Amino acid sequence: MNEQTKGRFRVRVIRSGLSLNGNYYSDSLLQNVAPMFEGVRVFVKSDREHLAAGGKDIRNLIGRIVAPEFVPGDAADQGEIVGTLELIDPTSEIGRKVTQAAARNMTDLFGLSIAVEGRTAPSRMAGRS
């Protein structure tokens, strides 16, 4: 995250390749779906809520993603979708934390996850199903 301007931060929404939960996202897939991230709501969740697929309570809503775009990587399936995170209230506790982290180059402390549904095909990659 960087380029903070009154609660607006440029963020990586998702990266191509094998995700931590074992899903593979190709460059071509991400190129095609990038526009679908326009206006997507952003929630703050605890690890427990995230792992349980919970936490989509309106009280946890902190902003949205705007201007999503696919940015190619240096090689195949190394691209990413980036967008601008617009915080509803930059003066909230989470808004202050994100702003301070960005100012101090500590944005690696935060991460975004996506919650999507789609068709998949089983396969093996790097020894994983």
C-alpha positions as CSV (number, residue, x, y, z in Angstrom):
1,M,0.0,0.0,0.0
2,N,1.2,3.5,-0.8
3,E,0.1,6.7,-2.3
4,Q,-2.0,7.6,0.7
5,T,-4.3,10.6,0.1
6,K,-7.0,11.2,2.6
7,G,-7.8,7.5,3.2
8,R,-6.9,6.2,-0.3
9,F,-4.3,3.6,-0.7
10,R,-3.0,1.7,-3.7
11,V,-3.2,-2.0,-2.8
12,R,-2.6,-5.4,-4.4
13,V,-5.9,-7.2,-4.5
14,I,-4.6,-10.6,-5.6
15,R,-1.5,-12.0,-7.2
16,S,-1.3,-14.6,-10.0
17,G,0.0,-18.0,-9.2
18,L,-0.6,-20.5,-6.4
19,S,-2.4,-19.0,-3.4
20,L,-1.8,-20.0,0.2
21,N,-5.1,-21.9,0.2
22,G,-4.1,-24.0,-2.8
23,N,-6.0,-22.2,-5.6
24,Y,-4.1,-21.3,-8.8
25,Y,-4.9,-18.0,-10.4
26,S,-3.5,-17.5,-13.9
27,D,-2.7,-14.1,-15.5
28,S,-5.4,-14.7,-18.1
29,L,-8.0,-15.3,-15.4
30,L,-7.0,-12.2,-13.4
31,Q,-7.0,-10.1,-16.6
32,N,-10.5,-11.1,-17.3
33,V,-11.9,-10.6,-13.8
34,A,-10.1,-7.4,-12.8
35,P,-13.1,-5.2,-13.7
36,M,-15.3,-7.3,-11.3
37,F,-13.4,-5.8,-8.4
38,E,-14.7,-2.3,-9.0
39,G,-16.7,-1.3,-5.9
40,V,-16.0,-4.5,-4.0
41,R,-16.5,-4.0,-0.3
42,V,-13.6,-4.3,2.1
43,F,-14.2,-5.7,5.6
44,V,-11.8,-6.0,8.5
45,K,-11.8,-9.5,9.9
46,S,-10.0,-11.4,12.7
47,D,-8.0,-14.5,11.6
48,R,-10.7,-16.6,13.2
49,E,-13.5,-14.9,11.2
50,H,-11.4,-15.1,8.0
51,L,-10.8,-18.8,8.3
52,A,-14.4,-19.5,9.1
53,A,-15.6,-17.4,6.1
54,G,-17.4,-15.0,8.5
55,G,-17.1,-11.3,9.4
56,K,-19.2,-9.8,6.7
57,D,-21.0,-7.8,9.2
58,I,-21.8,-4.2,8.2
59,R,-20.0,-3.1,11.4
60,N,-16.8,-4.5,9.9
61,L,-17.1,-2.6,6.6
62,I,-14.2,-0.2,6.2
63,G,-14.2,0.7,2.6
64,R,-14.2,-0.4,-1.0
65,I,-11.9,-1.1,-4.0
66,V,-11.9,1.3,-6.9
67,A,-10.0,1.5,-10.2
68,P,-8.9,-2.1,-10.3
69,E,-6.5,-3.1,-13.0
70,F,-4.4,-6.0,-14.0
71,V,-0.6,-5.4,-14.0
72,P,1.5,-8.0,-15.8
73,G,4.5,-9.4,-14.0
74,D,8.0,-10.2,-15.3
75,A,7.0,-13.7,-16.4
76,A,3.9,-15.7,-17.0
77,D,1.5,-16.0,-14.1
78,Q,3.3,-13.3,-12.0
79,G,0.9,-10.5,-12.6
80,E,-1.5,-9.0,-10.1
81,I,-4.7,-7.0,-9.8
82,V,-4.1,-3.7,-8.1
83,G,-6.7,-1.1,-7.1
84,T,-7.3,1.8,-4.7
85,L,-8.6,1.1,-1.2
86,E,-10.9,3.9,-0.2
87,L,-11.5,4.0,3.5
88,I,-14.9,5.1,4.7
89,D,-13.4,6.8,7.8
90,P,-9.6,7.4,7.7
91,T,-9.8,8.7,11.2
92,S,-11.2,5.4,12.6
93,E,-8.9,3.1,14.5
94,I,-8.2,0.9,11.5
95,G,-7.9,4.0,9.2
96,R,-5.3,5.5,11.6
97,K,-3.4,2.1,11.7
98,V,-3.3,1.8,7.9
99,T,-2.3,5.4,7.5
100,Q,0.5,5.2,10.0
101,A,1.7,1.9,8.6
102,A,1.9,3.3,5.1
103,A,3.8,6.4,6.4
104,R,6.3,4.1,8.1
105,N,6.7,1.6,5.3
106,M,5.0,-1.1,7.4
107,T,2.3,-2.2,5.0
108,D,3.5,-5.7,5.0
109,L,1.6,-6.0,8.3
110,F,-1.7,-5.9,6.4
111,G,-3.1,-8.3,3.8
112,L,-6.2,-8.5,1.6
113,S,-8.0,-11.7,0.9
114,I,-10.7,-12.3,-1.6
115,A,-13.9,-14.3,-1.1
116,V,-15.1,-15.6,-4.5
117,E,-17.0,-18.5,-5.9
118,G,-16.2,-20.1,-9.3
119,R,-15.7,-23.4,-11.1
120,T,-12.4,-25.1,-10.5
121,A,-10.7,-28.2,-11.9
122,P,-8.5,-30.4,-9.7
123,S,-4.8,-30.6,-10.5
124,R,-1.4,-30.9,-8.9
125,M,1.2,-28.2,-8.8
126,A,4.4,-28.0,-6.8
127,G,3.4,-31.2,-5.0
128,R,0.1,-29.9,-3.9
129,S,-3.4,-30.8,-5.0
